[in-house]
Amino acid sequence: MKPGERSPYEKINLLILIVLLSVFCKGQECSTILLAGASFASPNNRWFEMGCTSLGIKPLNRAVGGENISHTAVRMQKGELYTFEEFEEIDAFVIMHVHEKDVYNPENLKDNYLDYPDPMDNTDYAACFDYVIKRYIADCYNLKDNPDSKYYGSKFGKPAIILLCTHWNDSRIIYNTAIRKLAEKWGFPVVEFDKNIGFSTHRNHPVTGKSFSLLYTDDQQMMHDRVEGWHPHSGDHVYIQQRMAAIFADTVRKILLF
């Protein structure tokens, strides 16, 4: 199989997903969830797509490996993260940019998102998160004044539903702590992969004597003086992806009805 090519198993699952969504959406408006992120969220992982399938909704995955929150901010500034037609159908926006950075720091935040530099850069992850959040909320609100929108004439435009995600485990202490502070600040729900993934990286495996996270990856990184697994194995059949899909779907069920 060529690099990047889908396995027969993945092709079958993709076909099933397309058929299920076409049946579900026939004759009714189908819900859509947008995902932005980097390598842990990109389509090859599959947790997002599997979670959406279990909910009967359409996944719109705009995560790109190697990017960070500043790239998502720039894509929004350019109007490239979603089209108007896509935006009309998006019911929730999930953000999974989980680099080990302080994304809560309030020191350099602007009251008006239009006051941020264009284009944004990655010198301040907290500022980039702030821009993305405020821009999405503003885009939702402004639909009330757009005669081409189904939300035209409403008081608040489209409900701005944003979900933030922790890292896939509890090894990224700075980020996981900061993202919860950010969620509390805005009143956003958090997809708590770290609390529900089924292990803690701060406790060694009783047989290997190493971090549990290493069992589920083929690469590793130093994280606060500990060797941790980096990118979890990907694919529909992979345990970690299935577990993340269940955690994600469970969180969505608590805030949306379909």
C-alpha positions as CSV (number, residue, x, y, z in Angstrom):
1,M,0.0,0.0,0.0
2,K,1.4,3.4,-1.0
3,P,2.1,6.0,1.8
4,G,-1.1,8.0,2.5
5,E,-3.3,5.5,0.7
6,R,-6.3,4.2,2.6
7,S,-6.4,0.6,3.5
8,P,-9.3,-1.6,2.1
9,Y,-10.8,-1.6,5.6
10,E,-10.7,2.3,5.8
11,K,-12.2,2.5,2.3
12,I,-15.1,0.3,3.3
13,N,-15.7,2.4,6.4
14,L,-15.6,5.6,4.4
15,L,-18.2,4.2,2.0
16,I,-20.4,3.1,4.9
17,L,-20.1,6.6,6.4
18,I,-21.1,8.3,3.2
19,V,-24.1,5.9,2.8
20,L,-25.2,6.5,6.4
21,L,-25.0,10.2,6.1
22,S,-26.9,10.3,2.8
23,V,-29.7,8.2,4.3
24,F,-29.8,10.2,7.5
25,C,-29.8,13.6,5.7
26,K,-32.3,12.7,3.0
27,G,-35.4,14.8,3.4
28,Q,-34.0,16.7,6.4
29,E,-31.4,19.2,7.3
30,C,-28.3,17.4,8.5
31,S,-26.2,18.8,11.3
32,T,-22.5,19.5,10.8
33,I,-19.6,19.9,13.3
34,L,-16.4,21.8,12.3
35,L,-13.0,20.7,13.6
36,A,-9.8,22.7,13.6
37,G,-6.5,21.4,14.9
38,A,-3.2,19.8,13.9
39,S,-1.8,16.3,13.8
40,F,-3.9,14.9,16.7
41,A,-7.1,16.0,14.9
42,S,-6.3,15.5,11.2
43,P,-8.5,13.1,9.3
44,N,-6.2,10.1,9.4
45,N,-6.8,9.8,13.1
46,R,-10.5,9.0,12.7
47,W,-11.8,9.8,16.2
48,F,-13.7,12.9,15.0
49,E,-15.2,11.1,12.0
50,M,-16.2,8.0,14.0
51,G,-17.7,10.2,16.8
52,C,-19.7,12.2,14.3
53,T,-20.9,9.0,12.6
54,S,-22.2,7.7,15.9
55,L,-24.2,10.9,16.3
56,G,-25.5,10.8,12.8
57,I,-23.9,14.2,11.9
58,K,-21.6,15.3,9.2
59,P,-17.9,15.9,10.1
60,L,-16.2,18.9,8.6
61,N,-12.5,18.3,9.4
62,R,-10.2,21.2,8.7
63,A,-7.3,20.0,10.9
64,V,-3.9,20.0,9.2
65,G,-0.8,18.2,10.6
66,G,2.1,20.5,11.5
67,E,-0.2,23.6,12.0
68,N,-0.9,25.5,15.2
69,I,-3.7,27.8,16.4
70,S,-2.1,30.8,14.5
71,H,-2.7,28.9,11.2
72,T,-6.4,28.6,12.0
73,A,-6.5,32.3,12.9
74,V,-5.0,33.3,9.6
75,R,-7.3,31.0,7.7
76,M,-10.2,32.8,9.4
77,Q,-8.7,36.2,8.6
78,K,-8.5,35.1,4.9
79,G,-12.0,33.7,5.0
80,E,-10.7,30.3,4.1
81,L,-11.6,28.1,7.1
82,Y,-15.2,27.7,5.8
83,T,-17.4,28.9,3.0
84,F,-20.6,30.8,3.6
85,E,-22.6,27.7,2.6
86,E,-20.6,25.5,5.0
87,F,-20.9,28.1,7.8
88,E,-24.7,28.2,7.5
89,E,-24.9,24.4,8.3
90,I,-22.2,24.3,11.1
91,D,-23.8,23.6,14.5
92,A,-20.7,23.5,16.6
93,F,-17.0,24.4,16.3
94,V,-14.4,22.0,17.9
95,I,-10.9,23.3,18.5
96,M,-8.1,20.8,19.2
97,H,-4.8,22.8,18.9
98,V,-3.1,21.2,21.9
99,H,0.5,22.4,21.9
100,E,2.1,22.6,25.3
101,K,1.5,26.4,25.6
102,D,-0.3,28.7,27.9
103,V,-3.4,29.5,25.9
104,Y,-5.1,31.4,28.7
105,N,-2.6,34.2,29.5
106,P,-4.7,37.5,29.4
107,E,-1.8,40.0,29.2
108,N,-1.9,40.7,25.4
109,L,-5.5,40.2,24.5
110,K,-7.5,42.7,22.5
111,D,-11.1,43.6,23.4
112,N,-11.9,43.9,19.7
113,Y,-10.8,40.9,17.6
114,L,-10.3,43.3,14.6
115,D,-7.5,45.0,16.5
116,Y,-5.3,41.9,16.2
117,P,-2.5,42.0,13.6
118,D,-3.3,40.6,10.2
119,P,-1.9,38.1,9.6
120,M,-1.6,36.6,13.1
121,D,1.6,34.8,14.1
122,N,2.4,32.2,16.7
123,T,4.3,34.4,19.1
124,D,1.3,34.4,21.5
125,Y,-0.9,31.3,21.5
126,A,-3.4,32.9,24.0
127,A,-4.0,35.8,21.6
128,C,-4.5,33.4,18.7
129,F,-7.1,31.4,20.6
130,D,-8.8,34.7,21.6
131,Y,-9.0,35.8,18.0
132,V,-10.4,32.5,16.8
133,I,-13.0,32.4,19.5
134,K,-14.1,36.1,19.1
135,R,-14.1,35.8,15.3
136,Y,-16.3,32.7,15.3
137,I,-18.7,34.3,17.8
138,A,-18.8,37.5,15.7
139,D,-19.4,35.5,12.4
140,C,-22.3,33.7,14.1
141,Y,-23.8,36.9,15.4
142,N,-23.5,38.8,12.1
143,L,-25.6,36.3,10.3
144,K,-28.6,38.1,11.7
145,D,-27.9,41.0,9.3
146,N,-27.2,38.8,6.3
147,P,-30.3,38.5,4.1
148,D,-28.9,35.4,2.4
149,S,-28.7,33.6,5.8
150,K,-31.5,31.5,7.4
151,Y,-30.6,33.3,10.6
152,Y,-31.5,36.7,9.0
153,G,-33.6,38.9,11.3
154,S,-33.0,36.8,14.5
155,K,-31.9,38.6,17.6
156,F,-28.6,36.8,18.1
157,G,-27.8,35.3,14.7
158,K,-26.6,31.7,14.9
159,P,-25.9,30.2,18.3
160,A,-22.1,30.2,18.7
161,I,-21.3,26.7,20.1
162,I,-17.6,26.1,20.7
163,L,-16.0,23.0,22.3
164,L,-12.4,23.0,23.5
165,C,-10.3,19.8,23.8
166,T,-7.6,18.7,26.1
167,H,-4.6,16.8,24.9
168,W,-5.3,13.2,24.2
169,N,-3.7,12.3,27.6
170,D,-2.7,14.2,30.8
171,S,1.0,14.7,29.9
172,R,0.7,18.2,28.6
173,I,0.1,19.9,32.0
174,I,0.5,23.5,30.9
175,Y,-1.9,23.3,28.0
176,N,-4.5,21.1,29.8
177,T,-4.6,23.5,32.7
178,A,-4.8,26.6,30.6
179,I,-7.5,25.2,28.2
180,R,-9.8,24.5,31.2
181,K,-9.3,28.1,32.4
182,L,-10.1,29.4,29.0
183,A,-13.2,27.2,28.8
184,E,-14.4,28.5,32.2
185,K,-13.8,32.1,31.1
186,W,-16.1,31.7,28.1
187,G,-18.5,29.1,29.5
188,F,-17.4,26.5,26.9
189,P,-17.6,22.7,27.3
190,V,-14.4,20.8,27.3
191,V,-13.8,17.4,25.6
192,E,-11.8,15.9,28.4
193,F,-9.7,13.2,26.7
194,D,-7.1,13.4,29.4
195,K,-9.5,12.5,32.2
196,N,-11.3,9.7,30.3
197,I,-8.6,8.1,28.1
198,G,-8.1,5.3,30.6
199,F,-4.7,5.9,32.0
200,S,-2.4,8.5,33.5
201,T,1.0,9.3,32.1
202,H,2.1,10.1,35.7
203,R,1.8,6.4,36.7
204,N,4.1,3.9,35.1
205,H,2.8,0.7,33.5
206,P,3.2,-2.2,36.0
207,V,4.9,-4.4,33.4
208,T,6.9,-2.1,31.2
209,G,7.8,0.4,33.9
210,K,7.3,3.2,31.4
211,S,4.5,5.6,30.5
212,F,1.2,4.0,29.4
213,S,1.2,6.4,26.5
214,L,4.1,4.7,24.8
215,L,2.0,1.6,24.3
216,Y,-0.2,3.5,21.9
217,T,2.3,5.3,19.8
218,D,5.3,4.6,17.5
219,D,7.1,7.9,18.4
220,Q,7.9,9.7,21.6
221,Q,8.9,13.0,23.1
222,M,10.2,14.4,26.3
223,M,7.5,16.0,28.3
224,H,8.4,17.5,31.7
225,D,11.4,15.2,32.2
226,R,9.4,12.1,31.2
227,V,9.4,10.1,28.0
228,E,5.9,10.1,26.6
229,G,4.1,8.7,23.6
230,W,3.6,11.4,21.0
231,H,1.1,10.6,18.2
232,P,-1.4,7.8,18.9
233,H,-1.8,5.1,16.2
234,S,-4.5,6.1,13.7
235,G,-7.3,4.4,11.9
236,D,-10.9,3.2,12.5
237,H,-9.8,0.0,14.1
238,V,-7.4,1.5,16.6
239,Y,-8.4,1.4,20.3
240,I,-7.3,4.9,21.2
241,Q,-9.1,6.4,18.3
242,Q,-12.3,4.5,19.2
243,R,-12.0,5.6,22.8
244,M,-11.5,9.3,21.8
245,A,-14.5,9.0,19.5
246,A,-16.6,7.8,22.4
247,I,-15.4,10.6,24.7
248,F,-16.0,13.2,22.0
249,A,-19.5,11.9,21.1
250,D,-20.5,11.7,24.8
251,T,-19.6,15.4,25.3
252,V,-21.5,16.5,22.2
253,R,-24.6,14.6,23.3
254,K,-24.6,16.7,26.5
255,I,-25.0,20.0,24.7
256,L,-26.7,19.3,21.4
257,L,-29.9,17.4,20.3
258,F,-30.0,15.9,16.8
